[in-house]
Amino acid sequence: MTSSQKLVFQIRRDIVRMVHSNNSGHPGGSLGCTEFFVVLFFEIMKRKDEFEMNGFDEDLFFLSNGHISPVFYSTLARAGYFPIKELSTFRDIDSRLQGHPTTHEGLPGVRIASGSLGQGMSVAIGAALSKKMNGEKNIIYSLHGDGELQEGQNWEAIMYAAANKVDNLICTIDNNNKQIDGDLKEVLDLGNIESKFKSFGWLTINLENGNDLSQVKQALKHAKDKCFDGKPVVVIMKTVMGNGVDYMMGTHKWHGIAPNDQELEIALNQNPETLKDY
Amino acid sequence: MFGFKNYGNNDTRSGFGVGLVEAASKNKEIVALCADLTGSLKMNDFKNKYPNRFFQIGIAEANMIGIAAGMTIGKKIPYTGTFANFSTGRVYDQIRQSVAYSNKNVKICASHAGITLGEDGATHQILEDIGMMKMLPGMVVINPCDFNQTKAATIEISKYHGPVYLRFGRPKVPNFTPENQSFKIGKGIRLVEGSDVTIVCTGHLVWHAIESAVFLKNKGISAEVINIHTIKPLDEEIILKSLEKTGCVVSAEEHNTIGGLGESVASLIVKNKLAPMEFVGVNDQFGESGKPAELMKKYGLSTESIVDKCLKVLKRK
């Protein structure tokens, strides 16, 4: 088993255990993006071990769909930004691991609060512009839900980034076609996401299976190669919500509810402990 | 006029424009963002002098606030510029999450605040912005009274780390505070010493408060005038100290009385020493089209209104 595969199993365990222990949180989207987080943080991003808010001379990541905080927190802890055992405080009172990510409690690895949807792309653009002004050759990465694109601020940001050639930016869209009230098509059909980004002037990359480690790596590497060429880059990443826990897969039911004791057991049986539970 | 002299009418937004250029000349991290109102915000000089530090965002205020928040990561000090209405109500959630809750060093600079925006009417005349901004934890709220003070505030906020809401206006009004004053965030200024009634005022109403004090003096009433340019954090000490002498207070502001400076002062009073209080402000109404001076008169934001409220509050002592 590769180290990335081990991480995927362990982070999935972290996600379901965190959500179970507090009986709240969002496992579906978190599980769907686990492979993306592992590849991005452990194979793609040029980042420093120590967290510093300004992040000079390193790549930065912004999570716009903040409700998938379990996968973000687990990844940050497993990457060494804060103690792994702190994952046990998820959503507890006095915890740095708030329901949605925030800088307010000073959790290392988080650079902006998110949760109220649609704001992350603007922030990522700002950080990208800052890097350009500072003469840094680093890349800003961000992740957004597909349903989140229903928020209008995204389209202001998408328009701005292309018009101003913000080409040190790679936004990834978690395209699982699900949102709280059901399928995207039923709630509010987004039409063709790729052609929309294209028509706004972005370079688009389709990632057919965002739950396949090698495909994710290939797509993100390709995206990196396309940076600094006058266009912002978007990776449209098809994922399966709840990936890795069979009864959670492919349904919006597990967007924001926690498994019970029995369901947890089943989930853990499907994902072996590879790096020690928190 | 208690030694105050109008050096010549000027607009507070121009004070912002001049202050921004001066602040930027001293600190290379300062950048400016504008949502298609560069001329109205008097940001042209900055744009011409520092083209690489100026960002035209277009008519997309939510995106502007988000970009500004992101720019602070990498140590930039962004000043955003648009009308007060589009600087606050339109982007409240963006400010709340990406700026205030995230404690980002963004300076939200808002022109055309209040009813003196004039002819454009109520869609553009925000009278609720102070309330919205002061409710955000950690947000500093500043509303200077004239050109010189707005310039000084614009420079000073660059030295303060944290989110700031800087509110100023459109019309040319008396410029009477010292040219190169030092501006202390959170420190009120006693402009006129008095012993019968305290007038706590902010923004365009400060000049009217001084005029009121002159009028009252001629009637044998001694009014103390305190310029509260920083509504949050409020200089509680200067207000309470004055109240010990006068025992009554009138607030004056170009804002809805709900949520404004007066409400902050009232809250201070009930928590300390009860005293009669009257409010000069817009009484839970939307504005309308008209000349700024006509509107100030119609909505009771005038020297006469302050005098009337002072006489009223004195009777309640």
Interface residues (C-beta under 8 A of the other chain):
Chain A: M53 N54 G55 F56 L60 F62 T102 T103 H104 R111 I112 A113 S114 G115 S116 Q119 G120 M121 S122 V123 A124 I125 G126 A127 A128 L129 S130 K131 M133 N134 E136 G152 Q153 E156 A157 M159 Y160 A163
Chain B: V31 N52 R53 F55 I57 G58 A60 A62 N63 M64 I65 G66 I67 A68 A69 G70 M71 T72 I73 G74 K75 K76 P78 D93 Q94 R96 Q97 S98 Y101 S102 N103 K104
